[in-house]
């Protein structure tokens, strides 16, 4: 069954900081585009969002973060 996610759900599930980041990544083809529901409403296919999450490379737990001086 196809499930659609609204923007707030997408931001919560992905951990993306905000709407501007989401739309910036879409403009750069780094995040799936939504489907149009109406004149002023869009939603993302849950399967597209989950596939994007799965495609992200996990952080290397052995790699230490270097601090800037």
C-alpha positions in Angstrom: 0.0 0.0 0.0 1.3 3.4 -0.9 1.8 5.8 2.0 2.3 9.5 1.5 4.2 11.7 4.0 3.6 15.4 4.5 6.6 17.7 5.0 6.6 17.6 8.8 6.7 13.8 8.7 9.6 13.9 6.2 11.6 16.3 8.3 11.0 14.2 11.5 11.8 10.9 9.9 15.0 12.1 8.1 16.3 14.5 10.7 16.7 17.2 8.1 17.0 20.5 9.9 14.3 22.5 8.1 12.2 23.2 5.0 14.8 25.3 3.3 17.4 22.5 3.5 14.8 20.0 2.2 14.0 22.2 -0.9 17.6 23.0 -1.5 18.5 19.3 -1.6 15.6 18.7 -4.0 16.8 21.5 -6.3 20.2 19.8 -6.4 18.6 16.4 -7.0 19.9 15.1 -3.7 16.5 14.3 -2.3 13.3 12.9 -3.9 10.7 15.2 -5.2 7.2 15.2 -3.8 4.0 14.3 -5.6 1.4 17.1 -6.1 -1.8 16.5 -4.1 -3.5 19.8 -5.0 -2.9 23.4 -5.8 -1.0 24.0 -2.6 -0.3 20.5 -1.2 2.4 18.0 -1.8 3.6 14.8 -0.1 6.4 12.4 -0.5 6.1 8.7 -1.2 7.2 6.9 2.0 9.1 4.4 -0.2 11.1 7.2 -1.8 12.1 8.7 1.5 13.0 5.3 3.0 15.1 4.5 -0.1 16.9 7.8 0.3 17.6 7.1 4.0 19.0 3.6 3.0 21.2 5.1 0.3 23.0 7.4 2.8 26.4 6.2 3.8 26.6 5.4 7.5 29.1 7.3 9.6 32.4 5.6 10.3 32.4 5.0 14.1 36.2 4.8 14.1 36.6 8.2 12.5 37.1 11.0 15.0 35.8 14.4 14.4 38.5 17.0 14.3 38.0 20.3 16.0 38.8 23.6 14.4 41.2 25.8 16.1 
